[in-house]
């Protein structure tokens, strides 16, 4: 079986957002942020995505924050169906990603970004998420597997 890979350096973000929108049902800033979060995790961990990586999302199951989970699936290739995406109801827009050697990274949306999502226009905030520098969008910390 041929396995897909994701190269975060050459990924077509617009195409990923289109696929995410088709999966999710509509465009939204948490979806776009989740895609970028997944891509950042792959970059930091040197992972090709889909397999050999797992994600634990604290975004929970209440919208709109839970929309981050669908973006994480598109950006990292981790999915609930494969069992390498665990969704925890911690009510926080963050996720941890681990690869097989135990290296990991925790990535969180900055609070001021989340506040903008809740106050701004959904389409405008989604577009903003496409181009905002990663350092302005997220904080991240390297981890060791527990």
C-alpha positions as CSV (number, residue, x, y, z in Angstrom):
1,X,0.0,0.0,0.0
2,X,1.4,3.4,-1.0
3,X,1.3,5.9,1.8
4,X,0.7,9.6,1.3
5,X,3.1,12.2,2.7
6,X,2.9,15.9,3.4
7,X,5.9,18.2,2.8
8,X,5.2,21.3,4.8
9,X,7.8,23.3,2.9
10,X,6.0,22.8,-0.5
11,X,2.4,22.2,0.6
12,X,-0.2,24.2,-1.3
13,X,-2.1,25.9,1.6
14,X,-5.0,27.0,-0.6
15,X,-5.5,23.4,-1.8
16,X,-5.3,22.1,1.8
17,X,-7.9,24.7,2.9
18,X,-10.2,23.6,0.0
19,X,-9.9,20.0,1.1
20,X,-10.5,21.1,4.7
21,X,-13.5,23.0,3.7
22,X,-14.9,20.0,1.8
23,X,-14.4,17.8,4.9
24,X,-15.6,20.3,7.4
25,X,-18.5,21.8,5.4
26,X,-17.5,25.5,5.5
27,X,-14.5,27.8,5.8
28,X,-13.6,29.1,9.2
29,X,-10.6,30.5,11.1
30,X,-10.2,27.6,13.5
31,X,-10.1,25.2,10.5
32,X,-7.4,27.2,8.8
33,X,-5.4,27.6,12.0
34,X,-5.7,23.8,12.6
35,X,-4.2,23.1,9.1
36,X,-1.3,25.5,9.8
37,X,-0.8,23.9,13.2
38,X,-0.6,20.5,11.7
39,X,1.9,21.7,9.1
40,X,4.0,23.4,11.7
41,X,4.1,20.2,13.7
42,X,5.3,18.2,10.7
43,X,8.0,20.9,10.1
44,X,9.2,21.0,13.7
45,X,9.3,17.2,14.0
46,X,10.6,16.4,10.5
47,X,7.6,14.1,9.9
48,X,6.0,13.3,6.5
49,X,2.6,13.1,8.3
50,X,-0.2,10.5,8.2
51,X,1.7,7.6,9.9
52,X,4.4,7.5,12.5
53,X,2.9,10.6,14.2
54,X,0.1,11.1,16.6
55,X,-1.8,14.1,17.8
56,X,-3.6,14.9,21.0
57,X,-5.9,17.9,20.6
58,X,-7.3,19.8,23.6
59,X,-9.8,21.6,21.4
60,X,-12.7,19.4,22.5
61,X,-16.0,18.9,20.8
62,X,-17.7,22.2,21.1
63,X,-17.8,24.5,18.1
64,X,-16.3,26.7,16.9
65,X,-13.1,25.8,18.8
66,X,-13.5,22.1,17.9
67,X,-13.2,23.1,14.2
68,X,-9.4,23.1,15.0
69,X,-9.6,19.3,15.0
70,X,-10.6,19.1,11.4
71,X,-7.8,21.4,10.4
72,X,-5.3,19.3,12.3
73,X,-6.5,16.2,10.3
74,X,-5.8,18.0,7.0
75,X,-2.5,19.6,8.1
76,X,-0.9,16.6,9.8
77,X,-2.6,13.6,8.3
78,X,-3.5,12.4,11.8
79,X,-7.1,11.2,11.9
80,X,-9.6,9.9,14.5
81,X,-10.4,7.0,12.2
82,X,-6.7,5.8,12.1
83,X,-6.5,6.3,15.8
84,X,-3.6,8.7,15.7
85,X,-5.7,11.8,16.6
86,X,-7.1,11.9,20.1
87,X,-9.5,14.7,21.0
88,X,-9.7,15.7,24.6
89,X,-12.4,18.0,26.0
90,X,-9.9,20.3,27.7
91,X,-11.5,23.5,26.1
92,X,-8.1,24.8,24.9
93,X,-7.0,25.6,21.4
94,X,-3.8,23.6,21.5
95,X,-2.5,20.2,20.5
96,X,0.5,18.0,21.1
97,X,2.2,16.0,18.4
98,X,4.6,13.1,18.9
99,X,6.6,11.0,16.5
100,X,7.8,7.4,17.0
101,X,11.2,8.3,18.5
102,X,9.4,10.2,21.3
103,X,10.1,13.7,20.1
104,X,7.1,16.0,20.4
105,X,5.8,19.5,20.2
106,X,2.9,21.3,21.8
107,X,1.4,24.1,19.7
108,X,-1.2,26.6,21.0
109,X,-3.1,29.4,19.4
110,X,-2.3,32.7,21.0
111,X,-5.1,34.1,23.1
112,X,-5.3,37.3,21.2
113,X,-5.8,35.3,18.0
114,X,-8.7,33.4,19.5
115,X,-10.3,36.7,20.7
116,X,-10.0,38.0,17.1
117,X,-11.8,34.9,15.8
118,X,-14.7,35.5,18.1
119,X,-15.1,39.2,17.3
120,X,-14.2,39.3,13.6
121,X,-15.9,38.3,10.4
122,X,-15.5,34.6,9.8
123,X,-14.3,35.0,6.2
124,X,-11.9,37.9,7.0
125,X,-10.4,36.0,10.0
126,X,-10.0,32.9,7.8
127,X,-8.1,34.8,5.2
128,X,-5.9,36.4,7.9
129,X,-5.0,32.9,9.2
130,X,-3.5,32.1,5.8
131,X,-0.8,34.7,5.9
132,X,-0.2,35.6,9.5
133,X,3.4,34.7,10.5
134,X,3.5,31.5,12.6
135,X,5.1,33.3,15.5
136,X,2.1,35.7,15.7
137,X,-0.4,32.8,15.4
138,X,1.1,30.2,17.7
139,X,3.3,29.4,20.6
140,X,5.1,26.1,20.6
141,X,7.3,24.1,22.9
142,X,9.4,21.0,22.2
143,X,8.4,17.9,24.3
144,X,9.5,14.4,25.1
145,X,6.9,11.6,24.9
146,X,5.3,10.7,28.3
